[in-house]
Amino acid sequence: MSVELLAPAGDLLRLKVAFDFGADAVFIGGKAFSLRARASNFTISDIAQGVRIAHERGKKLFVTVNIIPHEDNFEGIEAYLTQLNEIGVDAVIVASIAMGRISKRVAPEMEVHISTQVSAANEYALQFYKSLGFDRVVLARECTLEDVRVLVESQIIPIEVFIHGGMCVNVSGRCTLSNHMSLRDANRGGCAQSCRWRYEVTDLYSGEMLSKPDLSFTMSSKDLNATPHLKSLLEMNVASLKIEGRMKSEYYVASVVNAYRHFMDHHEMLDEENQVAQTLVELSKAASRETFDGFYEKLPHSNSILYGVNGAGVNQDFVGVVRKIDLEAQRMWIEVRNVFQVGDTLEVFGPYHENRQWVVQDMRNDENIELPRAYQPMSLVSLPLITPIEIDEFIRKGTL
């Protein structure tokens, strides 16, 4: 059985990108009953189109129904799950046993996957979810590599694990900072990511500020990057390796899926140390936050937390997308995302060709006037044609 690579998507564009770059399955959120309420999310019509795109390619589509429901959150759930089943969704991801059981009753053809939010981390939990007829468990992100090994070898139920993306500063899904600080329920789609805010440290009694403005306090976790343990997870034959990030850009999805797909397809043929190093370099081109390897090797310590920084630095390697190719003029048109200029080394990457690098010698605007630099986001500039190349491939800074 091959190991599934499961990618996130916030809209149809990112769903297509994820499949193009090698995801075996994609998980999305609907307009209701899903966390990440601020993501674009999918209407029923969008979900139906996503199913068609997935199944035409022999891939799968999962839908998150992962809120922690209060009494008024069950209204309409049976009709919603029935609709998902009718349009061919392969599985729903739930954090509520009640919603999982409803899905099994009204939509028996659709798999039910238990979310990481339930913090399943032992055989008793897996036996329980199996007894209810559920089909897969996403393990708690607090599991070690040895925990994963034991639970996969138990063969109780297929196991899914996270390998990349945001981590919760608390036990996944149990944080109430957002509720307390902003009245936005983190477990019903409203997380304000309060752990990433900047806080002032003051004396409890005098009210005197103890922190300087440039030393304000934050407490968010670094992002997960399990590349050093990827070969072990593949050899364990877990059911699925999951990437977090339904609110991330299409460039992020492309970069991360591409890096892990390459590792998964070549890990038996290439030297592991070099493969890990290459993958880490590729992933660094997409990440905007520092990473660590989670709980896989050992219990994390203070080095896994972004104390004193908000970790929101923006990676500006992504400079554009190929939007038009003019074979007669031998030029290609790039939709600008970040600043680049004549003399810069650029790299084009996409799902169909090896990455190519070159130095920009000539750049023009839509009036064919020479430009020294491109700096206006979403504007179009033309460059001499580099082949092979495809529409919608990505352009980023290179390293020649």
Disulfide bonds with the S-S distance in Angstrom:
none
